[in-house]
Amino acid sequence: MEDLDRSAFDARLNAAHAALDLGPDPEGLRRARRVLVYSYGTRGRDLTLQLRAAGIGCVVYDNADAARAKAAEDGFETTTDLGLDLPLIVAAGQNQIEILDTLDRPAFSLAQALHVLDLRNSYDRARAFTEQAVGRAGELFEVYRRLDAASRPAFLEVLCYRASLDVRLLAHRRPVGEMWRPEARGLEVASFCDIGAYDGDSLTATKAVFPSLARSFTIEPNPALAPTIAAAAAAAGVENRNYAGAAWSHPTRLGARMIFNGMLVIEEDAAGGDIPAEPLDALLGDEAYDYIKMDVEGSEAQVMDGGRRALRRARCVAAAAYHLPGDLIDLPARMDAIVGRSGWRLSFAHYSQSFDDSIFYFHRGRPA
C-alpha cells in the first residue's frame, strides 16, 4: 500500500491542482443566462436554487417523473430532452461519473459548475474547498499521517479531487449505504448516541452492523421527526431516548436560517431562537455511549466542545467532515485536543461523487 512522505504528498496535490479542469467551456458557462441541469435530487435542487438567486434560468432534466414534478413545484422549467442548446451541468451526488459516461455531448460536473460560477458547496464557497486542498497542504499531510494506513489512499483521492475537480478520482468511493459504518474491526457497540438523527436511518443502519446494540440517545432539532425516530428504534428493538433540540457548546437557543441555496444555517439566537440547545455532557449526564455519531450541518466543533466527557468515554466517534472547507483539518485537531491520541485511531471514508459525505472515524478498534 502506497505511503507518501511529505515531498511526494505535496507533489501529488500540486500535480492535481496543475491539472485543474473547469469543464468544456468555462467562459460560455459564465456568460450563460440559462442552463440545463441534469438531476433534481438534493444536489440538483441546491444548485438550481443558487442559480436562480444569481439570475440564471434553469431547465431541469431528470429520469424520474417525481423529481421533475418536484422541480416544477419549485418553479423550474422541466424537460425530457437532453439535446437543448444550453450548457449542461450534471448535478448528481452519487452517480455523476456514470451519467457523464453515457452522455454524447459536453457537460460540466457539479464541482466544475460550482467553481466556474463561484457558488457555494454546503456552507462556504466551493472554490475554498479547492484552495485549501493546496494552500493548507502541510496541515493536511499531518492528518494523512495520523490516519490508519488503509484510509490514506481515500483521503488523498478526496484531496486530489478537490484540487483538480476531476470527479473520476472518486470512482472507488464507499457505497453510500455503508455510511456511518466505522472503519474498524473489533469494536463492541451496545449503545449509540446519534446527533443529527433525522428520521432514525442511522440508528437502523447501526443496529444492522452491531446486533448487540440495545440502547440509544437521539438528538434531532425537528420535533416532527420524533415519532419517526421512535418507530425506527422500536422496529430495531432498541430502547431510545430522544431530545428534540440540538447539542451545543453551552446552554442556549438556536435559530435555523435558510440561505439562498436552500441550506439551513444553524446560528445561536439566545433571545429568540426556537431550538433549545444543551451541551452533550449535560444531556447525557452519567450515561456513557459506545458510539457517538455527529452530522450537524457544520456545527460539529460546537458539539465536540460541549461533549468532552462523553467523547472520552466513547469507543468510536464519527463526524461529518465536509460542511466547511477546513473540516478535514480542524475536526481531527479538535478531537485530538479533547481525547488525546493514546489508544485512539483515526480512519476516513468518502461516500459520494461530490465534495460531500466525507466521514472521520475516531475509534479504539483495530484498522479495518
C-alpha positions as CSV (number, residue, x, y, z in Angstrom):
1,M,0.0,0.0,0.0
2,E,1.4,3.4,-1.0
3,D,2.6,5.6,1.8
4,L,3.8,9.0,0.8
5,D,6.3,11.2,2.5
6,R,5.8,15.0,2.7
7,S,7.6,15.7,-0.6
8,A,5.6,13.1,-2.5
9,F,2.4,14.2,-0.9
10,D,2.9,17.8,-1.9
11,A,3.9,16.7,-5.4
12,R,0.7,14.8,-5.8
13,L,-1.5,17.7,-4.7
14,N,0.4,20.2,-6.8
15,A,0.1,18.0,-9.9
16,A,-3.7,17.6,-9.3
17,H,-4.1,21.4,-9.0
18,A,-2.0,22.0,-12.1
19,A,-4.5,19.8,-13.9
20,L,-7.5,21.8,-12.6
21,D,-10.3,21.1,-15.1
22,L,-13.1,23.7,-15.3
23,G,-15.1,21.8,-17.9
24,P,-15.8,22.0,-21.6
25,D,-16.4,25.8,-21.9
26,P,-16.0,27.8,-18.7
27,E,-16.4,31.2,-20.3
28,G,-19.5,30.0,-22.1
29,L,-21.0,28.9,-18.8
30,R,-20.1,32.2,-17.1
31,R,-21.9,34.1,-19.9
32,A,-25.0,31.8,-19.9
33,R,-28.3,33.2,-18.7
34,R,-29.9,29.8,-19.0
35,V,-28.6,26.3,-18.3
36,L,-29.7,22.7,-18.4
37,V,-29.4,20.8,-15.0
38,Y,-29.3,17.0,-15.0
39,S,-30.8,15.6,-11.8
40,Y,-33.1,17.1,-9.2
41,G,-32.0,15.3,-6.1
42,T,-30.5,17.1,-3.1
43,R,-27.5,18.4,-5.0
44,G,-29.5,19.4,-8.1
45,R,-32.0,21.3,-6.0
46,D,-29.2,23.1,-4.2
47,L,-27.6,24.1,-7.5
48,T,-30.8,25.3,-9.1
49,L,-31.7,27.5,-6.1
50,Q,-28.3,29.1,-6.2
51,L,-28.5,29.6,-10.0
52,R,-31.9,31.2,-9.6
53,A,-30.6,33.6,-6.9
54,A,-27.8,34.5,-9.3
55,G,-30.3,35.4,-12.1
56,I,-29.5,32.3,-14.2
57,G,-32.5,30.4,-15.5
58,C,-32.7,26.6,-15.1
59,V,-34.3,23.8,-17.2
60,V,-34.3,20.6,-15.2
61,Y,-33.8,17.2,-16.7
62,D,-34.4,14.1,-14.6
63,N,-35.3,10.5,-15.5
64,A,-37.8,10.3,-12.6
65,D,-41.3,11.7,-13.0
66,A,-41.4,12.6,-9.3
67,A,-38.2,14.5,-9.4
68,R,-39.4,16.6,-12.4
69,A,-42.7,17.2,-10.7
70,K,-40.8,18.5,-7.6
71,A,-38.7,20.8,-9.8
72,A,-41.9,22.1,-11.4
73,E,-43.4,22.6,-8.0
74,D,-40.3,24.7,-7.0
75,G,-40.9,26.9,-10.1
76,F,-38.4,25.4,-12.5
77,E,-39.0,24.6,-16.2
78,T,-38.5,20.8,-16.8
79,T,-37.7,18.8,-19.9
80,T,-37.1,15.2,-21.1
81,D,-34.8,16.5,-23.9
82,L,-31.1,16.5,-23.3
83,G,-30.4,18.0,-26.7
84,L,-31.4,21.5,-25.7
85,D,-28.8,24.0,-26.8
86,L,-27.8,25.1,-23.3
87,P,-24.8,24.4,-21.1
88,L,-25.3,21.1,-19.4
89,I,-24.5,20.5,-15.7
90,V,-24.6,17.0,-14.1
91,A,-25.7,17.7,-10.6
92,A,-26.0,14.2,-9.2
93,G,-24.2,13.5,-5.9
94,Q,-23.9,9.7,-6.2
95,N,-23.6,8.8,-9.9
96,Q,-22.0,11.7,-11.8
97,I,-19.4,9.5,-13.4
98,E,-21.9,7.0,-14.7
99,I,-24.1,9.8,-16.1
100,L,-21.1,11.6,-17.7
101,D,-20.0,8.4,-19.3
102,T,-23.4,7.9,-21.0
103,L,-23.7,11.4,-22.5
104,D,-22.9,12.1,-26.1
105,R,-22.5,15.9,-25.5
106,P,-20.1,18.0,-23.4
107,A,-21.2,18.5,-19.8
108,F,-19.9,20.1,-16.5
109,S,-19.7,18.1,-13.3
110,L,-21.3,19.6,-10.3
111,A,-17.9,20.7,-8.8
112,Q,-16.8,22.3,-12.0
113,A,-20.1,24.3,-12.3
114,L,-19.9,25.5,-8.7
115,H,-16.3,26.6,-9.2
116,V,-16.8,28.3,-12.5
117,L,-19.8,30.3,-11.2
118,D,-18.3,30.9,-7.8
119,L,-21.2,29.3,-6.0
120,R,-21.4,27.5,-2.6
121,N,-20.9,24.0,-1.6
122,S,-22.8,23.5,1.6
123,Y,-21.8,26.4,3.8
124,D,-18.9,28.1,2.0
125,R,-17.6,29.0,-1.4
126,A,-16.9,25.9,-3.5
127,R,-13.6,27.5,-4.6
128,A,-12.5,27.5,-0.9
129,F,-12.6,23.6,-0.9
130,T,-10.1,23.7,-3.8
131,E,-8.0,26.5,-2.5
132,Q,-7.5,24.8,0.9
133,A,-6.6,21.4,-0.6
134,V,-3.3,23.1,-1.8
135,G,-3.0,26.1,0.5
136,R,-3.1,24.0,3.7
137,A,-1.1,21.1,2.4
138,G,1.2,20.9,5.4
139,E,-1.7,20.6,7.8
140,L,-3.4,18.1,5.5
141,F,-0.3,16.0,5.4
142,E,-0.3,15.8,9.2
143,V,-3.9,14.4,9.1
144,Y,-2.8,12.0,6.3
145,R,0.0,10.6,8.6
146,R,-2.4,10.5,11.5
147,L,-4.8,8.2,9.6
148,D,-4.8,4.4,9.7
149,A,-2.8,3.3,6.6
150,A,-5.8,1.8,4.9
151,S,-7.6,5.1,4.9
152,R,-4.8,7.2,3.5
153,P,-5.5,6.5,-0.2
154,A,-9.1,7.5,0.1
155,F,-8.1,10.7,1.9
156,L,-5.6,11.6,-0.8
157,E,-8.1,10.9,-3.6
158,V,-10.5,13.3,-2.0
159,L,-7.8,16.0,-1.7
160,C,-6.7,15.5,-5.3
161,Y,-10.4,15.7,-6.4
162,R,-10.8,18.9,-4.5
163,A,-7.6,20.3,-6.1
164,S,-8.4,19.2,-9.6
165,L,-12.2,18.9,-9.8
166,D,-11.7,15.6,-11.6
167,V,-14.7,13.6,-10.3
168,R,-13.3,10.4,-11.8
169,L,-10.9,10.3,-8.9
170,L,-13.9,9.3,-6.7
171,A,-14.7,6.2,-8.7
172,H,-13.8,4.0,-5.8
173,R,-15.6,5.8,-3.0
174,R,-17.5,3.7,-0.5
175,P,-21.2,2.9,-1.2
176,V,-23.5,5.5,0.5
177,G,-25.4,2.7,2.1
178,E,-22.3,2.0,4.2
179,M,-22.1,5.5,5.6
180,W,-21.6,5.6,9.4
181,R,-20.2,2.1,9.4
182,P,-17.0,2.5,11.4
183,E,-13.8,1.8,9.5
184,A,-12.5,-0.5,12.2
185,R,-12.6,-4.1,13.5
186,G,-13.2,-5.4,17.0
187,L,-15.5,-2.6,18.1
188,E,-18.2,-3.6,20.6
189,V,-21.2,-1.3,20.4
190,A,-24.1,-1.8,22.7
191,S,-25.1,1.9,22.9
192,F,-25.4,4.6,20.3
193,C,-25.7,8.4,20.5
194,D,-27.0,9.8,17.2
195,I,-26.5,13.6,17.0
196,G,-28.4,14.8,14.0
197,A,-30.6,11.8,13.9
198,Y,-33.0,13.0,11.2
199,D,-35.6,10.1,10.8
200,G,-33.6,7.4,12.6
201,D,-32.0,5.9,9.5
202,S,-28.5,5.9,11.1
203,L,-29.9,4.1,14.1
204,T,-31.4,1.4,11.9
205,A,-28.1,1.0,9.9
206,T,-26.0,0.9,13.1
207,K,-28.2,-1.8,14.6
208,A,-27.7,-3.9,11.4
209,V,-23.9,-3.6,11.9
210,F,-23.9,-4.1,15.6
211,P,-26.7,-6.6,16.6
212,S,-25.9,-6.2,20.3
213,L,-27.0,-2.5,20.1
214,A,-29.7,-2.2,22.8
215,R,-29.7,1.5,24.0
216,S,-29.6,4.8,22.1
217,F,-30.0,8.5,22.6
218,T,-31.1,10.6,19.6
219,I,-30.8,14.3,19.1
220,E,-32.8,15.9,16.4
221,P,-34.0,19.5,16.4
222,N,-37.1,18.9,14.3
223,P,-39.8,17.7,16.8
224,A,-42.0,16.5,13.9
225,L,-39.5,13.7,13.3
226,A,-39.7,12.3,16.9
227,P,-42.4,9.8,16.1
228,T,-40.5,8.5,13.1
229,I,-37.4,8.1,15.2
230,A,-39.4,6.3,17.9
231,A,-40.8,3.9,15.3
232,A,-37.3,3.2,13.9
233,A,-36.0,2.4,17.4
234,A,-38.9,0.2,18.1
235,A,-38.5,-1.7,14.9
236,A,-34.8,-2.3,15.7
237,G,-35.6,-3.4,19.2
238,V,-33.5,-0.6,20.7
239,E,-34.5,1.4,23.8
240,N,-34.3,5.0,22.7
241,R,-34.5,8.4,24.4
242,N,-34.9,11.4,22.1
243,Y,-34.1,15.1,22.7
244,A,-36.0,17.5,20.4
245,G,-33.3,20.1,20.2
246,A,-29.6,20.4,19.5
247,A,-26.2,19.7,21.1
248,W,-24.1,22.8,21.5
249,S,-21.0,24.1,23.4
250,H,-23.2,25.7,26.1
251,P,-26.9,26.1,27.1
252,T,-28.6,28.4,24.7
253,R,-31.2,28.6,22.0
254,L,-30.6,28.4,18.3
255,G,-32.3,29.6,15.1
256,A,-32.4,28.0,11.7
257,R,-32.0,30.4,8.8
258,M,-32.4,29.3,5.2
259,I,-29.8,30.7,2.8
260,F,-30.4,31.2,-0.9
261,N,-29.2,27.7,-1.8
262,G,-31.9,26.1,0.4
263,M,-29.4,25.1,3.1
264,L,-30.3,25.7,6.8
265,V,-27.7,27.6,8.7
266,I,-27.9,26.9,12.5
267,E,-27.0,30.0,14.5
268,E,-27.1,31.0,18.1
269,D,-30.0,33.2,19.0
270,A,-30.2,33.1,22.8
271,A,-33.1,35.6,22.9
272,G,-35.4,34.5,20.1
273,G,-34.2,31.1,18.8
274,D,-36.9,28.3,18.7
275,I,-34.4,25.4,19.0
276,P,-33.3,24.5,22.6
277,A,-29.7,23.6,22.8
278,E,-27.6,22.0,25.6
279,P,-24.1,20.6,25.9
280,L,-23.9,17.0,25.1
281,D,-22.4,16.2,28.5
282,A,-25.4,17.8,30.2
283,L,-27.9,15.8,28.0
284,L,-26.2,12.5,28.7
285,G,-25.4,13.0,32.4
286,D,-23.7,10.0,33.8
287,E,-24.6,7.8,30.8
288,A,-21.8,6.7,28.5
289,Y,-22.3,5.7,24.9
290,D,-20.0,3.4,22.9
291,Y,-20.6,5.0,19.6
292,I,-21.3,8.7,19.0
293,K,-22.2,10.0,15.5
294,M,-22.5,13.7,14.6
295,D,-23.8,15.2,11.4
296,V,-24.9,18.6,12.3
297,E,-24.6,21.0,9.4
298,G,-21.2,22.4,10.2
299,S,-21.7,22.6,14.0
300,E,-19.6,19.6,14.8
301,A,-17.0,21.7,16.6
302,Q,-19.6,23.1,19.0
303,V,-20.9,19.6,19.7
304,M,-17.3,18.4,20.5
305,D,-16.7,21.4,22.8
306,G,-19.8,20.6,24.8
307,G,-19.3,16.9,24.9
308,R,-15.7,16.4,26.2
309,R,-16.7,13.8,28.9
310,A,-18.9,11.9,26.5
311,L,-16.3,11.7,23.8
312,R,-13.6,10.5,26.2
313,R,-15.9,7.7,27.3
314,A,-16.8,6.5,23.8
315,R,-15.3,3.6,21.8
316,C,-16.0,5.3,18.4
317,V,-16.9,8.8,17.3
318,A,-17.9,9.5,13.7
319,A,-18.0,13.1,12.5
320,A,-19.2,14.6,9.2
321,A,-16.2,16.5,7.7
322,Y,-17.5,18.2,4.6
323,H,-19.7,21.1,5.5
324,L,-16.8,23.6,5.8
325,P,-13.6,23.6,3.7
326,G,-11.4,23.3,6.8
327,D,-13.2,20.4,8.4
328,L,-10.7,17.9,7.2
329,I,-8.0,19.7,9.3
330,D,-9.9,21.3,12.1
331,L,-12.1,18.4,13.3
332,P,-9.2,15.9,13.9
333,A,-7.2,18.6,15.6
334,R,-10.2,19.5,17.9
335,M,-10.9,15.8,18.7
336,D,-7.3,15.1,19.4
337,A,-7.2,18.0,21.8
338,I,-10.2,16.7,23.7
339,V,-9.4,12.9,23.9
340,G,-5.7,12.8,23.2
341,R,-4.2,10.2,20.8
342,S,-3.3,7.5,23.2
343,G,-5.4,4.4,22.4
344,W,-7.3,6.2,19.7
345,R,-7.0,5.6,15.9
346,L,-8.3,7.7,13.1
347,S,-10.0,6.4,9.9
348,F,-11.6,8.1,6.9
349,A,-14.1,7.2,4.2
350,H,-15.8,9.1,1.4
351,Y,-19.3,8.1,0.1
352,S,-20.2,10.3,-2.9
353,Q,-19.1,11.7,-6.2
354,S,-19.1,15.3,-4.8
355,F,-17.4,17.3,-2.1
356,D,-19.9,15.9,0.4
357,D,-20.0,12.8,2.5
358,S,-16.5,12.6,3.9
359,I,-16.5,11.0,7.3
360,F,-13.9,10.7,10.0
361,Y,-14.0,7.8,12.5
362,F,-12.1,8.2,15.7
363,H,-12.1,4.7,17.3
364,R,-10.5,2.3,19.7
365,G,-10.7,-0.7,17.4
366,R,-8.2,-2.3,15.0
367,P,-7.7,-1.0,11.5
368,A,-10.4,-2.2,9.0
